[in-house]
Amino acid sequence: MIKFEKFQLENGLRVIVHEDKSTPMVAVNILYNVGSKDELPTKTGFAHLFEHLMFSGSKNIPDFDSPLQWAGGESNAFTNKDITNFYEVLPADNIETAFWLESDRMLSLNFGEEALDIQRKVVVEEFKETCLNQPYGQIWHHLMDLTYKVHPYSWPTIGKEIKHIEEATLDDVKAFFHQHYRPNNAILVVSGNANLEKVKALSEKWFGEIPAGNISPRDLPIEPPQTSFNYKEVIANVPSDIIYMAFHIPDRTNKDYYKIDLLSDVLSNGASSRLYRRLLKEQQLFSDIDCYITGSFEPGLFIIEGKPAPNVSMEVAEAAIWKELKQLKNELISDLELQKLKNKVESLLMFSEVSIMTKAMNLAFFELLGDANLINGEAPSYQAVTVEDIQNQAQAIFRKENCSELRYIAKEVQTPTKEVNSEKDVFEA
């Protein structure tokens, strides 16, 4: 059980405090309720660009990292489709340094042309390095575009096209910042050796005078149910063929989330999982195979990915996956198999609670989902899942018309494309 206290400033900033006197350190985490889903289709990659810009200095702090390092701390950040998250871990005695740094960039980020130009170049180079110059680098561009037709999840966090970042103007950047990086669109969490009264005082001192923003309510398009099998083939200079199968699933707050998460573990969580044990170890049809769920705030995806072993055709590999999915739909797994997975999940949850940084992140995440106390309901929610739940979810999800399949075909081992009754797109990279 993770205990915490909550309060809110007049400008809308939500603050959560988890006291842990067993450590001399403190984690300060600030989550902004903005991700790539909040971008315009013609101006993508902005949330990721801001992850970089937020370290470019602010009005009173030209260099973000140096004061934190002098205080014995470290920082980092990440962006995804739903959120942007920043955190610092430092000695508890120096906690005010983190409040000073985070409040200054929330209030007065450096919007100079020089700072924008530097970070724009950094992100463009990252796009080139990770997406254009690596084998399989554009998998998520192809897969998201194939699976989402109207929802902004249809582009990856790094952006749809490199030109969207190259052409980002200072006015574009300022407008995005003032729309999203406001106290009433943020959650601040302090975890570690800090007390509630001190955090209240520091929050008022450093964040209390930052004005609230005019946050427009989201009006995201709703992705319609998929009614036919989607297929796309990419012929590229890659080391080997790879297959992706993506199935639509409900959003992270859906009551079936924990059932679906355990379903993914049945297929791929360790050496005893079904896909790994049967298709890789026993039948040797794959050299690598995995599956996972996106766990996104909006309806997400259940993804299976695998690299067929040498001399195994895509058709044989695909048929083997469908055979395993069909068995889950037709036969109950054993209580023992499910309980082993539940135990593994519970141990991972307990291990995650050791880190003050992880606790801070998770408290912010669940608060944004609706209630920070949801963090304490995770283990019971997993334990409540039954073998019948696993079968019911398999039947609901693993339908051909709910599947989008992406194949990367290595040019040197190209084989004739099979005919499919679906939306078909063959692309040569």
SELUMPA-463845 format. One record per residue (C-alpha): residue number from 0; residue in three letters; z, y, x. Coordinates in steps of 0.2 Angstrom, whole numbers, plus 2048, in hexadecimal, padded with zeros to 3 digits. Layout:
+-----+-----+-----+-----+-----+
:   i :  aa :  pz :  py :  px :
+-----+-----+-----+-----+-----+
: NUM : ala :   Z :   Y :   X :
...
+-----+-----+-----+-----+-----+
% end
This chain:
+-----+-----+-----+-----+-----+
:   i :  aa :  pz :  py :  px :
+-----+-----+-----+-----+-----+
:   0 : met : 800 : 800 : 800 :
:   1 : ile : 7FB : 811 : 807 :
:   2 : lys : 806 : 81F : 801 :
:   3 : phe : 800 : 831 : 801 :
:   4 : glu : 802 : 842 : 7F9 :
:   5 : lys : 7F5 : 84D : 7F1 :
:   6 : phe : 7F4 : 85F : 7EE :
:   7 : gln : 7E6 : 86C : 7EB :
:   8 : leu : 7E3 : 87E : 7F1 :
:   9 : glu : 7DE : 88C : 7E5 :
:  10 : asn : 7CC : 88C : 7ED :
:  11 : gly : 7CA : 879 : 7E7 :
:  12 : leu : 7CD : 871 : 7F8 :
:  13 : arg : 7D6 : 860 : 7F5 :
:  14 : val : 7E2 : 85A : 802 :
:  15 : ile : 7EA : 849 : 804 :
:  16 : val : 7F8 : 845 : 810 :
:  17 : his : 7FC : 834 : 816 :
:  18 : glu : 80C : 834 : 822 :
:  19 : asp : 80D : 826 : 82F :
:  20 : lys : 81B : 829 : 83B :
:  21 : ser : 816 : 81A : 846 :
:  22 : thr : 809 : 823 : 850 :
:  23 : pro : 80A : 833 : 85A :
:  24 : met : 7F8 : 837 : 854 :
:  25 : val : 7F1 : 83F : 845 :
:  26 : ala : 7E0 : 83E : 83D :
:  27 : val : 7D8 : 84D : 834 :
:  28 : asn : 7C9 : 848 : 829 :
:  29 : ile : 7BF : 854 : 81E :
:  30 : leu : 7B2 : 84C : 812 :
:  31 : tyr : 7A4 : 857 : 80A :
:  32 : asn : 79D : 851 : 7FA :
:  33 : val : 78B : 853 : 800 :
:  34 : gly : 77F : 846 : 807 :
:  35 : ser : 76C : 843 : 808 :
:  36 : lys : 76B : 841 : 7F5 :
:  37 : asp : 76F : 853 : 7F3 :
:  38 : glu : 75F : 859 : 7FC :
:  39 : leu : 74E : 85E : 7F5 :
:  40 : pro : 740 : 851 : 7F7 :
:  41 : thr : 737 : 85E : 801 :
:  42 : lys : 745 : 863 : 80C :
:  43 : thr : 74E : 853 : 811 :
:  44 : gly : 759 : 84F : 820 :
:  45 : phe : 764 : 85F : 81D :
:  46 : ala : 774 : 856 : 81B :
:  47 : his : 772 : 84D : 82B :
:  48 : leu : 76C : 85D : 834 :
:  49 : phe : 77D : 865 : 82E :
:  50 : glu : 787 : 857 : 836 :
:  51 : his : 780 : 85E : 847 :
:  52 : leu : 781 : 870 : 842 :
:  53 : met : 793 : 86F : 83E :
:  54 : phe : 796 : 86C : 850 :
:  55 : ser : 78C : 87B : 856 :
:  56 : gly : 79A : 887 : 855 :
:  57 : ser : 7A1 : 894 : 849 :
:  58 : lys : 7A6 : 8A6 : 848 :
:  59 : asn : 7B6 : 8A4 : 852 :
:  60 : ile : 7B2 : 894 : 85B :
:  61 : pro : 7A2 : 894 : 865 :
:  62 : asp : 7A5 : 882 : 86C :
:  63 : phe : 7AD : 876 : 85F :
:  64 : asp : 7B0 : 868 : 86B :
:  65 : ser : 7BA : 870 : 87A :
:  66 : pro : 7C9 : 876 : 870 :
:  67 : leu : 7CB : 865 : 869 :
:  68 : gln : 7CA : 85C : 87A :
:  69 : trp : 7D6 : 869 : 881 :
:  70 : ala : 7E2 : 863 : 873 :
:  71 : gly : 7E0 : 851 : 878 :
:  72 : gly : 7D5 : 84D : 869 :
:  73 : glu : 7C4 : 846 : 864 :
:  74 : ser : 7B8 : 848 : 856 :
:  75 : asn : 7A9 : 841 : 84D :
:  76 : ala : 79F : 841 : 83D :
:  77 : phe : 793 : 837 : 832 :
:  78 : thr : 787 : 83B : 824 :
:  79 : asn : 780 : 82F : 817 :
:  80 : lys : 778 : 830 : 806 :
:  81 : asp : 788 : 836 : 7FD :
:  82 : ile : 793 : 83E : 809 :
:  83 : thr : 796 : 848 : 81A :
:  84 : asn : 7A6 : 844 : 823 :
:  85 : phe : 7AE : 84C : 832 :
:  86 : tyr : 7BE : 847 : 83B :
:  87 : glu : 7C9 : 84A : 849 :
:  88 : val : 7D7 : 83F : 851 :
:  89 : leu : 7E3 : 848 : 85C :
:  90 : pro : 7F6 : 849 : 861 :
:  91 : ala : 801 : 84E : 852 :
:  92 : asp : 808 : 85D : 85B :
:  93 : asn : 7F7 : 864 : 85C :
:  94 : ile : 7F2 : 862 : 84A :
:  95 : glu : 7EF : 874 : 847 :
:  96 : thr : 7E0 : 874 : 853 :
:  97 : ala : 7D7 : 869 : 847 :
:  98 : phe : 7DB : 874 : 838 :
:  99 : trp : 7D5 : 883 : 842 :
: 100 : leu : 7C4 : 87B : 847 :
: 101 : glu : 7C0 : 874 : 836 :
: 102 : ser : 7C4 : 884 : 82C :
: 103 : asp : 7BA : 88F : 838 :
: 104 : arg : 7AA : 885 : 836 :
: 105 : met : 7AD : 884 : 823 :
: 106 : leu : 7AF : 896 : 822 :
: 107 : ser : 7A3 : 89D : 82E :
: 108 : leu : 797 : 890 : 836 :
: 109 : asn : 78B : 897 : 844 :
: 110 : phe : 77B : 89A : 83B :
: 111 : gly : 771 : 8A2 : 849 :
: 112 : glu : 75F : 89E : 84C :
: 113 : glu : 764 : 897 : 85E :
: 114 : ala : 770 : 88A : 857 :
: 115 : leu : 765 : 885 : 849 :
: 116 : asp : 756 : 883 : 856 :
: 117 : ile : 761 : 878 : 861 :
: 118 : gln : 767 : 86C : 854 :
: 119 : arg : 756 : 86B : 84B :
: 120 : lys : 74F : 865 : 85C :
: 121 : val : 75D : 859 : 85E :
: 122 : val : 75A : 851 : 84C :
: 123 : val : 748 : 851 : 84F :
: 124 : glu : 74A : 847 : 85F :
: 125 : glu : 756 : 83C : 856 :
: 126 : phe : 749 : 839 : 848 :
: 127 : lys : 73C : 835 : 855 :
: 128 : glu : 747 : 82A : 85F :
: 129 : thr : 74E : 820 : 851 :
: 130 : cys : 740 : 820 : 845 :
: 131 : leu : 72F : 822 : 84D :
: 132 : asn : 732 : 81B : 85F :
: 133 : gln : 73C : 80B : 85B :
: 134 : pro : 736 : 7FB : 853 :
: 135 : tyr : 73B : 7FA : 841 :
: 136 : gly : 740 : 80C : 842 :
: 137 : gln : 738 : 810 : 831 :
: 138 : ile : 73F : 802 : 828 :
: 139 : trp : 74B : 80D : 81D :
: 140 : his : 73D : 819 : 819 :
: 141 : his : 732 : 80B : 812 :
: 142 : leu : 740 : 801 : 80A :
: 143 : met : 748 : 810 : 801 :
: 144 : asp : 737 : 817 : 7FB :
: 145 : leu : 733 : 805 : 7F4 :
: 146 : thr : 743 : 803 : 7EB :
: 147 : tyr : 746 : 814 : 7E4 :
: 148 : lys : 739 : 81D : 7DA :
: 149 : val : 742 : 82D : 7D4 :
: 150 : his : 753 : 82D : 7DB :
: 151 : pro : 756 : 837 : 7EC :
: 152 : tyr : 75C : 827 : 7F4 :
: 153 : ser : 74A : 824 : 7F7 :
: 154 : trp : 74B : 82C : 808 :
: 155 : pro : 757 : 828 : 816 :
: 156 : thr : 765 : 834 : 81C :
: 157 : ile : 75B : 839 : 82B :
: 158 : gly : 74D : 840 : 820 :
: 159 : lys : 73D : 83B : 818 :
: 160 : glu : 732 : 844 : 824 :
: 161 : ile : 735 : 84C : 835 :
: 162 : lys : 72C : 85C : 830 :
: 163 : his : 73A : 85F : 823 :
: 164 : ile : 746 : 863 : 831 :
: 165 : glu : 739 : 86B : 83C :
: 166 : glu : 735 : 877 : 82F :
: 167 : ala : 747 : 87B : 829 :
: 168 : thr : 74A : 88D : 829 :
: 169 : leu : 75A : 897 : 82C :
: 170 : asp : 75A : 89C : 819 :
: 171 : asp : 758 : 88A : 814 :
: 172 : val : 767 : 885 : 81F :
: 173 : lys : 772 : 893 : 819 :
: 174 : ala : 76E : 88F : 807 :
: 175 : phe : 773 : 87C : 809 :
: 176 : phe : 783 : 881 : 812 :
: 177 : his : 789 : 88D : 805 :
: 178 : gln : 785 : 881 : 7F7 :
: 179 : his : 78E : 872 : 7FE :
: 180 : tyr : 79A : 875 : 80C :
: 181 : arg : 7A7 : 87E : 802 :
: 182 : pro : 7BA : 87A : 800 :
: 183 : asn : 7B8 : 875 : 7EE :
: 184 : asn : 7AB : 869 : 7F3 :
: 185 : ala : 7B6 : 861 : 801 :
: 186 : ile : 7C5 : 855 : 803 :
: 187 : leu : 7D1 : 857 : 812 :
: 188 : val : 7DB : 848 : 817 :
: 189 : val : 7E9 : 848 : 824 :
: 190 : ser : 7EF : 837 : 829 :
: 191 : gly : 7FC : 833 : 837 :
: 192 : asn : 80B : 83C : 83E :
: 193 : ala : 80B : 84B : 833 :
: 194 : asn : 816 : 850 : 824 :
: 195 : leu : 811 : 857 : 813 :
: 196 : glu : 819 : 868 : 815 :
: 197 : lys : 811 : 86B : 825 :
: 198 : val : 800 : 866 : 81F :
: 199 : lys : 802 : 871 : 80F :
: 200 : ala : 807 : 880 : 81B :
: 201 : leu : 7F8 : 87D : 826 :
: 202 : ser : 7EC : 87A : 818 :
: 203 : glu : 7F1 : 88B : 810 :
: 204 : lys : 7F0 : 894 : 821 :
: 205 : trp : 7DF : 88E : 826 :
: 206 : phe : 7D6 : 88A : 816 :
: 207 : gly : 7DE : 893 : 808 :
: 208 : glu : 7D4 : 8A3 : 80A :
: 209 : ile : 7C3 : 89B : 80B :
: 210 : pro : 7BA : 89F : 7FB :
: 211 : ala : 7B5 : 892 : 7EF :
: 212 : gly : 7A2 : 88F : 7EE :
: 213 : asn : 797 : 88F : 7DE :
: 214 : ile : 794 : 87C : 7DE :
: 215 : ser : 786 : 877 : 7D2 :
: 216 : pro : 789 : 867 : 7C9 :
: 217 : arg : 77D : 859 : 7CF :
: 218 : asp : 76F : 854 : 7C4 :
: 219 : leu : 767 : 846 : 7CD :
: 220 : pro : 759 : 83C : 7C5 :
: 221 : ile : 75E : 82B : 7BE :
: 222 : glu : 755 : 81C : 7C6 :
: 223 : pro : 74D : 812 : 7B8 :
: 224 : pro : 750 : 7FF : 7B8 :
: 225 : gln : 744 : 7F6 : 7C3 :
: 226 : thr : 739 : 7EB : 7B8 :
: 227 : ser : 72D : 7E3 : 7C4 :
: 228 : phe : 72D : 7DC : 7D6 :
: 229 : asn : 728 : 7E9 : 7E3 :
: 230 : tyr : 720 : 7E4 : 7F4 :
: 231 : lys : 71B : 7ED : 803 :
: 232 : glu : 715 : 7E7 : 814 :
: 233 : val : 715 : 7F1 : 824 :
: 234 : ile : 70B : 7EB : 833 :
: 235 : ala : 712 : 7F2 : 843 :
: 236 : asn : 715 : 7F0 : 855 :
: 237 : val : 726 : 7E7 : 853 :
: 238 : pro : 72D : 7D8 : 85D :
: 239 : ser : 72D : 7CC : 84E :
: 240 : asp : 72B : 7CB : 83B :
: 241 : ile : 739 : 7D1 : 830 :
: 242 : ile : 73C : 7D0 : 81D :
: 243 : tyr : 747 : 7DB : 812 :
: 244 : met : 74B : 7D7 : 800 :
: 245 : ala : 754 : 7E4 : 7F6 :
: 246 : phe : 75C : 7E2 : 7E5 :
: 247 : his : 763 : 7F0 : 7DA :
: 248 : ile : 775 : 7F0 : 7D7 :
: 249 : pro : 782 : 7FC : 7CE :
: 250 : asp : 78B : 80A : 7D6 :
: 251 : arg : 79B : 80A : 7E1 :
: 252 : thr : 7A6 : 80E : 7D2 :
: 253 : asn : 79F : 800 : 7C7 :
: 254 : lys : 7AC : 7F3 : 7C2 :
: 255 : asp : 7A1 : 7E5 : 7C9 :
: 256 : tyr : 7A0 : 7ED : 7DB :
: 257 : tyr : 7AD : 7E1 : 7E2 :
: 258 : lys : 7A4 : 7D2 : 7DB :
: 259 : ile : 794 : 7D7 : 7E2 :
: 260 : asp : 79C : 7DB : 7F3 :
: 261 : leu : 7A3 : 7C9 : 7F4 :
: 262 : leu : 792 : 7C2 : 7EE :
: 263 : ser : 78B : 7CA : 7FE :
: 264 : asp : 799 : 7C2 : 808 :
: 265 : val : 794 : 7B1 : 801 :
: 266 : leu : 783 : 7B3 : 808 :
: 267 : ser : 787 : 7BB : 818 :
: 268 : asn : 798 : 7BE : 81F :
: 269 : gly : 79B : 7B3 : 82F :
: 270 : ala : 795 : 7A3 : 836 :
: 271 : ser : 79A : 799 : 826 :
: 272 : ser : 790 : 7A4 : 81A :
: 273 : arg : 782 : 79C : 811 :
: 274 : leu : 773 : 7A6 : 818 :
: 275 : tyr : 779 : 7A4 : 82A :
: 276 : arg : 77F : 792 : 829 :
: 277 : arg : 770 : 78B : 81F :
: 278 : leu : 761 : 795 : 823 :
: 279 : leu : 765 : 79A : 835 :
: 280 : lys : 770 : 78C : 83C :
: 281 : glu : 76B : 77C : 832 :
: 282 : gln : 759 : 77F : 82D :
: 283 : gln : 755 : 78B : 83C :
: 284 : leu : 749 : 796 : 831 :
: 285 : phe : 750 : 7A6 : 837 :
: 286 : ser : 755 : 7AD : 848 :
: 287 : asp : 75F : 7BB : 83F :
: 288 : ile : 764 : 7BD : 82D :
: 289 : asp : 771 : 7C8 : 824 :
: 290 : cys : 775 : 7D0 : 813 :
: 291 : tyr : 77F : 7DF : 80D :
: 292 : ile : 781 : 7EC : 7FF :
: 293 : thr : 77F : 7FE : 801 :
: 294 : gly : 78F : 803 : 7F8 :
: 295 : ser : 788 : 814 : 7F3 :
: 296 : phe : 78F : 820 : 7E6 :
: 297 : glu : 77F : 81E : 7DC :
: 298 : pro : 778 : 80D : 7D7 :
: 299 : gly : 774 : 805 : 7E7 :
: 300 : leu : 76C : 7F5 : 7EF :
: 301 : phe : 770 : 7E4 : 7F4 :
: 302 : ile : 766 : 7E1 : 804 :
: 303 : ile : 761 : 7D0 : 80C :
: 304 : glu : 758 : 7D2 : 81D :
: 305 : gly : 752 : 7C4 : 829 :
: 306 : lys : 747 : 7C1 : 838 :
: 307 : pro : 73E : 7B0 : 835 :
: 308 : ala : 73F : 7A4 : 844 :
: 309 : pro : 72F : 7A3 : 84F :
: 310 : asn : 721 : 799 : 846 :
: 311 : val : 72A : 79B : 835 :
: 312 : ser : 71F : 7A3 : 828 :
: 313 : met : 725 : 7B2 : 81D :
: 314 : glu : 721 : 7A7 : 80E :
: 315 : val : 72D : 799 : 814 :
: 316 : ala : 73A : 7A5 : 819 :
: 317 : glu : 739 : 7AE : 808 :
: 318 : ala : 73A : 79E : 7FE :
: 319 : ala : 749 : 798 : 808 :
: 320 : ile : 752 : 7A8 : 803 :
: 321 : trp : 74E : 7A7 : 7F1 :
: 322 : lys : 754 : 795 : 7F1 :
: 323 : glu : 765 : 79A : 7F7 :
: 324 : leu : 765 : 7A8 : 7EA :
: 325 : lys : 760 : 79C : 7DC :
: 326 : gln : 76E : 790 : 7E1 :
: 327 : leu : 77B : 79E : 7DF :
: 328 : lys : 774 : 7A2 : 7CE :
: 329 : asn : 774 : 790 : 7C8 :
: 330 : glu : 784 : 789 : 7D0 :
: 331 : leu : 796 : 78F : 7D2 :
: 332 : ile : 79C : 791 : 7E3 :
: 333 : ser : 7AD : 788 : 7E7 :
: 334 : asp : 7BE : 791 : 7E5 :
: 335 : leu : 7C1 : 78D : 7F7 :
: 336 : glu : 7B1 : 796 : 7FD :
: 337 : leu : 7B6 : 7A5 : 7F3 :
: 338 : gln : 7C8 : 7A6 : 7F8 :
: 339 : lys : 7C3 : 7A5 : 80B :
: 340 : leu : 7B8 : 7B4 : 808 :
: 341 : lys : 7C6 : 7BD : 7FF :
: 342 : asn : 7D2 : 7BA : 80D :
: 343 : lys : 7C6 : 7C0 : 81A :
: 344 : val : 7C3 : 7D0 : 810 :
: 345 : glu : 7D6 : 7D3 : 80D :
: 346 : ser : 7D9 : 7D1 : 820 :
: 347 : leu : 7CC : 7DE : 824 :
: 348 : leu : 7D3 : 7EA : 818 :
: 349 : met : 7E5 : 7E8 : 820 :
: 350 : phe : 7DD : 7EA : 831 :
: 351 : ser : 7D5 : 7FA : 82B :
: 352 : glu : 7E5 : 801 : 826 :
: 353 : val : 7EC : 801 : 838 :
: 354 : ser : 7E0 : 80F : 83D :
: 355 : ile : 7E6 : 821 : 837 :
: 356 : met : 7D4 : 826 : 839 :
: 357 : thr : 7CD : 819 : 82D :
: 358 : lys : 7DB : 81C : 821 :
: 359 : ala : 7D7 : 82F : 820 :
: 360 : met : 7C4 : 82B : 81E :
: 361 : asn : 7C8 : 81E : 810 :
: 362 : leu : 7D4 : 829 : 807 :
: 363 : ala : 7C7 : 837 : 806 :
: 364 : phe : 7B9 : 82B : 801 :
: 365 : phe : 7C3 : 824 : 7F2 :
: 366 : glu : 7C9 : 835 : 7ED :
: 367 : leu : 7B7 : 83A : 7EB :
: 368 : leu : 7B4 : 82A : 7E2 :
: 369 : gly : 7C1 : 830 : 7D5 :
: 370 : asp : 7D2 : 82C : 7DC :
: 371 : ala : 7D9 : 82A : 7ED :
: 372 : asn : 7E5 : 81C : 7E6 :
: 373 : leu : 7D6 : 811 : 7E4 :
: 374 : ile : 7D8 : 80C : 7F6 :
: 375 : asn : 7E8 : 802 : 7F1 :
: 376 : gly : 7DE : 7F9 : 7E4 :
: 377 : glu : 7D1 : 7F1 : 7EF :
: 378 : ala : 7DA : 7E1 : 7F4 :
: 379 : pro : 7DF : 7DD : 7E2 :
: 380 : ser : 7CD : 7E1 : 7DC :
: 381 : tyr : 7C6 : 7D4 : 7E9 :
: 382 : gln : 7D3 : 7C7 : 7E4 :
: 383 : ala : 7CF : 7C8 : 7D2 :
: 384 : val : 7BD : 7C3 : 7D4 :
: 385 : thr : 7B9 : 7B1 : 7CE :
: 386 : val : 7AC : 7A4 : 7D2 :
: 387 : glu : 7A4 : 7A8 : 7C1 :
: 388 : asp : 7A3 : 7BA : 7C5 :
: 389 : ile : 799 : 7B6 : 7D5 :
: 390 : gln : 78D : 7AB : 7CB :
: 391 : asn : 78B : 7B9 : 7BD :
: 392 : gln : 787 : 7C6 : 7CA :
: 393 : ala : 77A : 7BB : 7D3 :
: 394 : gln : 772 : 7B8 : 7C2 :
: 395 : ala : 772 : 7CA : 7BE :
: 396 : ile : 76B : 7D0 : 7CF :
: 397 : phe : 760 : 7C3 : 7D7 :
: 398 : arg : 751 : 7C5 : 7CB :
: 399 : lys : 740 : 7C6 : 7D1 :
: 400 : glu : 73C : 7D6 : 7C7 :
: 401 : asn : 74C : 7DE : 7CF :
: 402 : cys : 746 : 7DB : 7E1 :
: 403 : ser : 73C : 7E6 : 7ED :
: 404 : glu : 736 : 7DD : 7FC :
: 405 : leu : 731 : 7E5 : 80C :
: 406 : arg : 728 : 7DB : 81A :
: 407 : tyr : 726 : 7E1 : 82C :
: 408 : ile : 718 : 7D7 : 834 :
: 409 : ala : 716 : 7D7 : 847 :
: 410 : lys : 704 : 7DB : 84B :
: 411 : glu : 702 : 7CD : 858 :
: 412 : val : 708 : 7C0 : 84C :
: 413 : gln : 6FF : 7C6 : 83C :
: 414 : thr : 6FC : 7BA : 82F :
: 415 : pro : 6F2 : 7BB : 81E :
: 416 : thr : 6FC : 7C5 : 811 :
: 417 : lys : 700 : 7BA : 802 :
: 418 : glu : 6FB : 7C0 : 7F1 :
: 419 : val : 709 : 7C6 : 7E6 :
: 420 : asn : 70A : 7CC : 7D4 :
: 421 : ser : 712 : 7DC : 7D8 :
: 422 : glu : 711 : 7EE : 7DE :
: 423 : lys : 708 : 7EB : 7EF :
: 424 : asp : 707 : 7F6 : 7FD :
: 425 : val : 701 : 7F1 : 80F :
: 426 : phe : 704 : 7FE : 81C :
: 427 : glu : 6FF : 7FE : 82E :
: 428 : ala : 70B : 808 : 839 :
+-----+-----+-----+-----+-----+
% end
